[in-house]
Amino acid sequence: YSLGITIPLAIAVLIHSRTDKPPAYHIIFAILGFTMTVLILTICFTEMEVLFAIIGLSFDLSEDYVSISMRVLAASLSDVVVNTSLAKQGYERMAFAATIAHPIL
């Protein structure tokens, strides 16, 4: 169903749009993209909760303990990537300050 909807829509956008300005219905694409992102994130988080329950049962741990541990790990990964990127670009002091300031702020 997705191909049957998106390909004609893409062709219509190609025909009716100009290269010097965004299409008049650009806001519709933004809203659709935001809605689909939220929907996909909701589905992924629901599946992650099931995985946390399975991991908790496998290792004889509570589901909440496993969930909190994984969420902290997932939240810190983005900080590690950003701070490593800053350090590689020559901003070691900024990466160090971000590492210390993030938990405080």
C-alpha positions in Angstrom: 0.0 0.0 0.0 2.8 2.3 0.8 4.3 2.2 -2.7 0.9 2.8 -4.3 0.4 6.0 -2.3 3.9 7.4 -2.2 5.0 7.0 -5.8 2.1 8.9 -7.3 2.5 11.5 -4.6 6.2 11.9 -5.4 5.4 12.3 -9.1 2.8 14.9 -8.3 5.2 16.8 -6.2 7.9 16.6 -8.9 5.5 18.0 -11.6 4.0 20.8 -9.4 7.0 22.0 -7.6 9.6 24.6 -8.6 13.3 24.5 -7.7 13.4 28.1 -6.5 10.8 27.8 -3.7 9.4 25.1 -1.5 6.0 23.6 -2.4 2.9 25.2 -1.0 2.0 21.9 0.7 5.4 21.5 2.4 3.8 21.8 5.8 1.7 18.7 5.0 4.9 16.7 4.5 6.4 18.1 7.7 3.3 17.0 9.7 3.2 13.6 8.0 6.9 13.1 8.7 6.5 14.1 12.4 3.5 11.8 12.8 5.2 8.8 11.3 8.3 9.4 13.4 6.2 9.5 16.6 4.4 6.4 15.5 7.6 4.4 14.7 9.1 5.5 18.0 6.0 4.4 19.9 6.2 1.0 18.2 9.9 0.6 19.0 9.5 1.6 22.6 6.7 -0.9 23.0 8.9 -3.6 21.6 11.8 -2.5 23.9 9.5 -2.9 26.9 8.8 -6.5 25.9 12.5 -7.2 25.4 13.2 -5.7 28.9 10.7 -8.0 30.4 12.2 -11.0 28.6 15.8 -10.0 29.7 14.6 -9.5 33.3 13.0 -12.9 33.4 16.0 -14.6 31.9 18.5 -13.1 34.4 16.1 -13.2 37.3 16.0 -9.4 37.6 13.1 -7.1 37.9 11.8 -5.5 34.7 12.2 -2.0 36.1 15.8 -2.6 36.9 16.6 -3.8 33.4 14.6 -1.0 31.9 16.3 1.7 33.9 19.8 0.3 33.1 19.1 0.1 29.3 17.6 3.6 29.2 20.6 5.1 30.9 22.9 3.3 28.5 20.8 4.5 25.5 20.7 8.1 26.8 24.5 8.2 27.4 25.4 6.9 23.9 24.4 10.2 22.2 26.6 12.2 24.7 29.5 9.9 24.0 29.2 10.4 20.3 28.9 14.2 20.5 31.8 14.5 23.0 34.0 12.3 20.9 33.2 14.3 17.9 34.0 17.6 19.7 37.3 16.1 21.0 38.3 15.0 17.5 37.7 18.5 16.1 40.0 20.0 18.6 37.5 21.2 21.2 38.7 19.0 24.1 37.8 21.5 26.7 34.3 21.9 25.4 33.9 18.1 25.5 35.2 17.9 29.0 32.8 20.7 30.1 29.9 19.0 28.4 30.7 15.8 30.2 30.7 17.5 33.6 27.8 19.9 33.0 25.3 17.4 31.4 24.3 15.6 34.6 24.0 18.9 36.4 21.8 20.6 33.9 
